[in-house]
Amino acid sequence: MTTPTVEFDTSGLGVWTDPERFEVTAERIAEYAAATNDPIERHLRGEIAPPVFAVVPAFTSMAPAALSVAPVELLMKLVHGEQDFHFHRPIRPGDALVVRAKPVGFTGRENGSTVVVYVETRTDGGELVNEQWMTAFFRKVDAGPGLGDQAPPHRFDEALPAADPSAVVTAHIDDDQTFRYSPASGDPMPIHLDDEIARMSGLPGIINHGLCTMAFTSWAALTEFADGDVERLKRLAVRFAKPVLPGQHIETRFWRTTSEPGTSTYAYETGVGDDLVIKDGLAVIADRPAG
């Protein structure tokens, strides 16, 4: 079957969404940490936010930005393709955040098309807290020739998995994981909550939120390489490869790739059995200051 060609709206590129305001509370941070099985005590107490919590204030801005380029009727074909966080500082209780997003580019492919959305989170005083690149993938539509910018690259050498990993972290996705993550994150998508709708969408059943799986890998990186200090995480990026089902075990393998002055970079991938569910993972961690 030929993939249909769909015209994307180039006039939406570079246009910011209306600013969204978000008041950060310790309770909301603690809820998110608990919903992602985060073992780091400061996160669970709501003293400082886990890294992937950064998507919570931004969630309502990302899809509208993507759908200002892709036709809105493609919403049910949208899946999360990639996510890339660049952290300038952690989110803390009491922060009053202002978020806006804009689509910066799109690319057509035979198996589907992508829209890259850039998200900026600042305090109400203008301090830049984090930047995010979200790649939305629209299944089985071809947008034709692309236009604009792509997300920063984070692919790693395919030969890496042949080497011994620097660390291996296993975790379990609970049977009720999606029902806890949905309210904590503000993501109400029914494929994570309604088995019938998930199967109608061509899935094997309810699937875990991709960002929830990413959150598991974030605390794995922090506990293995940063002594649990979220302040040291400077970048975290992944490509979502396959869905994870509630009740499954995941295994994340890390390889140290480079060490620049002041930081170390780790490539990683996450699997369920022999199937990779996260590819091209990247974590950049600042060294602990001397003394």
C-alpha positions as CSV (number, residue, x, y, z in Angstrom):
1,M,0.0,0.0,0.0
2,T,1.3,3.4,-1.0
3,T,1.9,5.8,1.9
4,P,-0.5,8.8,1.4
5,T,1.2,12.2,0.9
6,V,-0.2,14.9,3.2
7,E,0.6,18.6,2.9
8,F,2.0,20.1,6.0
9,D,1.6,23.8,6.8
10,T,4.9,25.6,6.5
11,S,3.5,28.8,7.8
12,G,3.5,27.4,11.3
13,L,7.2,26.9,11.4
14,G,8.9,29.3,13.9
15,V,5.7,30.5,15.4
16,W,5.6,30.4,19.2
17,T,2.6,29.0,21.1
18,D,1.0,31.2,23.7
19,P,3.0,31.2,27.0
20,E,1.8,28.6,29.6
21,R,2.4,29.3,33.3
22,F,3.1,26.6,35.8
23,E,3.5,26.9,39.6
24,V,5.8,24.2,40.9
25,T,5.0,22.6,44.3
26,A,6.8,20.0,46.4
27,E,3.7,17.8,46.3
28,R,3.6,17.8,42.5
29,I,7.4,16.9,42.4
30,A,6.9,14.1,44.9
31,E,3.9,12.7,43.0
32,Y,5.9,12.5,39.8
33,A,8.9,10.9,41.5
34,A,6.7,8.2,43.1
35,A,4.9,7.6,39.7
36,T,8.3,6.9,38.1
37,N,9.6,4.6,40.9
38,D,12.4,7.1,41.5
39,P,14.6,5.9,44.4
40,I,16.3,9.3,45.0
41,E,15.1,10.6,48.3
42,R,15.3,14.4,47.5
43,H,12.9,13.7,44.6
44,L,10.5,11.7,46.7
45,R,10.4,14.4,49.3
46,G,9.7,17.0,46.7
47,E,12.9,19.0,47.5
48,I,14.1,19.1,43.9
49,A,12.5,17.8,40.7
50,P,13.7,14.7,38.8
51,P,15.0,15.7,35.3
52,V,12.1,14.4,33.2
53,F,9.7,16.3,35.4
54,A,10.7,19.2,33.0
55,V,8.1,17.8,30.6
56,V,5.2,18.4,33.0
57,P,5.0,22.2,32.6
58,A,5.7,21.8,28.9
59,F,3.2,19.0,28.1
60,T,0.3,21.2,27.0
61,S,2.4,23.2,24.6
62,M,4.1,20.5,22.6
63,A,1.2,18.8,20.7
64,P,-0.4,22.1,19.7
65,A,3.0,23.3,18.3
66,A,3.3,20.1,16.3
67,L,-0.3,20.3,15.0
68,S,0.3,23.9,13.8
69,V,2.3,22.2,11.1
70,A,0.8,18.8,10.7
71,P,-3.0,18.6,10.0
72,V,-5.0,18.3,13.2
73,E,-6.8,15.2,11.9
74,L,-3.5,13.3,12.2
75,L,-3.6,13.6,16.0
76,M,-4.4,9.9,16.4
77,K,-1.3,9.0,14.2
78,L,1.0,11.0,16.5
79,V,3.6,9.1,18.6
80,H,6.5,10.4,20.5
81,G,9.6,9.8,18.4
82,E,12.5,11.4,20.3
83,Q,13.0,13.7,23.3
84,D,16.1,15.7,24.1
85,F,16.5,17.8,27.3
86,H,19.2,20.4,27.8
87,F,19.2,21.4,31.5
88,H,20.5,24.8,32.7
89,R,19.4,24.2,36.2
90,P,16.9,21.9,38.0
91,I,13.3,22.8,38.7
92,R,12.6,23.5,42.4
93,P,9.4,24.0,44.5
94,G,8.2,27.5,44.4
95,D,9.4,28.1,40.8
96,A,6.9,30.0,38.7
97,L,7.6,28.8,35.2
98,V,6.7,30.1,31.8
99,V,6.8,27.7,28.8
100,R,6.4,28.3,25.1
101,A,7.0,26.1,22.1
102,K,7.5,26.4,18.4
103,P,7.8,23.9,15.5
104,V,11.2,24.3,13.9
105,G,11.2,21.8,11.1
106,F,9.6,18.7,9.5
107,T,10.7,15.8,7.4
108,G,8.7,13.5,5.2
109,R,9.4,9.8,5.0
110,E,7.6,6.8,3.4
111,N,6.8,5.2,6.7
112,G,5.8,8.4,8.4
113,S,6.8,12.0,8.9
114,T,8.4,14.0,11.8
115,V,7.8,17.4,13.2
116,V,10.5,18.8,15.5
117,V,9.2,21.1,18.3
118,Y,11.6,23.3,20.3
119,V,10.4,24.1,23.9
120,E,11.8,26.8,26.2
121,T,11.1,26.9,29.9
122,R,12.0,30.1,31.9
123,T,11.1,31.5,35.3
124,D,8.7,34.4,35.3
125,G,11.8,36.5,35.9
126,G,13.3,35.3,32.6
127,E,15.9,32.8,33.8
128,L,16.4,30.0,31.3
129,V,15.7,26.7,33.2
130,N,15.7,24.1,30.4
131,E,15.4,23.7,26.6
132,Q,13.7,20.7,25.0
133,W,13.5,19.2,21.5
134,M,10.5,16.9,21.0
135,T,10.2,15.0,17.7
136,A,6.6,14.0,16.9
137,F,6.3,11.1,14.5
138,F,3.1,10.8,12.4
139,R,2.7,7.2,11.4
140,K,2.1,6.2,7.8
141,V,1.9,9.7,6.2
142,D,4.4,11.3,3.9
143,A,4.8,15.1,4.2
144,G,7.0,15.2,1.2
145,P,10.2,17.3,1.1
146,G,11.1,18.6,4.5
147,L,11.8,22.1,5.6
148,G,13.5,23.8,8.6
149,D,15.7,22.5,11.3
150,Q,16.2,19.1,12.9
151,A,16.8,18.3,16.5
152,P,20.4,18.2,17.8
153,P,21.9,14.8,17.0
154,H,22.5,12.1,19.7
155,R,23.0,8.9,17.8
156,F,25.8,6.7,19.0
157,D,28.2,4.2,17.4
158,E,26.4,0.9,16.6
159,A,29.6,-0.9,17.6
160,L,29.3,0.2,21.2
161,P,27.0,-2.7,22.4
162,A,29.8,-5.1,21.6
163,A,31.8,-3.7,24.4
164,D,31.3,-4.3,28.1
165,P,28.9,-1.7,29.5
166,S,29.9,0.7,32.2
167,A,26.7,-0.1,34.1
168,V,23.6,-2.2,33.8
169,V,20.4,-1.2,35.6
170,T,17.3,-3.3,35.7
171,A,13.8,-2.1,36.7
172,H,10.2,-3.3,36.7
173,I,7.3,-1.4,35.1
174,D,4.4,-1.9,37.6
175,D,1.0,-3.1,36.5
176,D,-0.5,0.2,37.6
177,Q,2.3,2.3,36.3
178,T,0.4,4.2,33.6
179,F,-2.5,4.9,36.0
180,R,-0.1,6.6,38.4
181,Y,2.0,8.3,35.8
182,S,-1.0,9.9,33.9
183,P,-2.2,12.2,36.7
184,A,1.3,12.9,37.9
185,S,2.5,14.0,34.4
186,G,-0.8,15.5,33.1
187,D,-0.8,13.1,30.1
188,P,-4.3,11.7,29.6
189,M,-3.8,9.9,26.3
190,P,-6.2,6.9,26.3
191,I,-3.6,4.4,24.8
192,H,-2.0,4.4,28.3
193,L,-5.3,4.0,30.2
194,D,-7.8,2.2,28.1
195,D,-7.0,-1.3,26.8
196,E,-9.7,-1.3,24.1
197,I,-8.6,2.0,22.6
198,A,-5.0,0.9,22.7
199,R,-5.9,-2.3,20.7
200,M,-8.0,-0.2,18.3
201,S,-4.8,1.8,17.7
202,G,-2.9,-1.3,16.7
203,L,-1.1,-1.8,20.0
204,P,-1.0,-5.0,22.0
205,G,-2.8,-3.3,24.9
206,I,-2.1,-0.4,27.3
207,I,1.5,0.8,26.9
208,N,3.7,2.7,29.3
209,H,4.2,6.4,28.6
210,G,7.5,6.8,26.7
211,L,8.5,9.6,29.0
212,C,7.8,7.4,32.0
213,T,10.3,4.9,30.6
214,M,12.7,7.7,30.0
215,A,12.3,8.9,33.6
216,F,13.4,5.4,34.7
217,T,16.6,5.7,32.6
218,S,17.2,9.2,34.1
219,W,17.3,8.0,37.7
220,A,19.4,5.0,36.5
221,A,22.0,7.4,35.1
222,L,21.9,9.7,38.2
223,T,22.3,6.8,40.7
224,E,25.1,5.2,38.7
225,F,27.2,8.2,37.7
226,A,26.1,11.3,39.6
227,D,25.6,10.1,43.2
228,G,21.9,11.0,42.7
229,D,22.7,14.7,42.2
230,V,20.3,16.0,39.5
231,E,22.2,19.2,39.4
232,R,25.0,17.4,37.6
233,L,22.8,16.2,34.6
234,K,23.3,18.6,31.7
235,R,21.6,16.7,28.8
236,L,19.4,13.7,28.5
237,A,18.2,12.5,25.1
238,V,16.5,9.3,23.7
239,R,14.9,7.8,20.6
240,F,11.8,5.8,21.4
241,A,12.0,2.5,19.5
242,K,9.2,0.2,20.8
243,P,6.5,0.4,23.4
244,V,6.9,-1.0,26.9
245,L,4.0,-2.8,28.5
246,P,3.0,-2.7,32.2
247,G,4.4,-5.7,34.0
248,Q,7.6,-5.9,31.9
249,H,11.2,-5.7,33.1
250,I,13.5,-3.2,31.4
251,E,17.3,-3.3,31.3
252,T,19.3,-0.2,30.6
253,R,23.0,-0.5,29.5
254,F,25.4,2.5,29.7
255,W,28.7,3.0,28.0
256,R,31.0,5.9,28.7
257,T,32.0,7.4,25.4
258,T,33.8,10.7,26.0
259,S,35.2,12.7,28.9
260,E,35.6,16.4,28.2
261,P,36.9,18.9,30.7
262,G,34.2,19.1,33.4
263,T,31.8,16.5,32.0
264,S,31.4,12.8,31.1
265,T,29.2,11.5,28.3
266,Y,27.4,8.2,28.4
267,A,25.5,6.4,25.6
268,Y,22.8,4.0,26.5
269,E,20.0,1.8,25.3
270,T,17.1,0.1,27.1
271,G,15.7,-3.3,26.3
272,V,12.9,-5.7,27.1
273,G,14.4,-9.1,26.6
274,D,15.9,-9.0,23.1
275,D,13.8,-6.0,22.0
276,L,15.2,-2.5,22.2
277,V,12.6,0.0,23.5
278,I,15.0,3.0,23.7
279,K,17.8,3.7,21.3
280,D,20.5,6.4,21.0
281,G,20.2,7.3,24.6
282,L,22.6,10.1,25.7
283,A,23.4,11.4,29.2
284,V,25.9,14.2,29.8
285,I,26.9,14.5,33.5
286,A,29.1,17.2,35.0
287,D,32.0,16.1,37.2
288,R,31.7,16.7,40.9
289,P,33.6,19.9,41.8
290,A,36.8,19.3,43.6
291,G,36.6,19.7,47.4
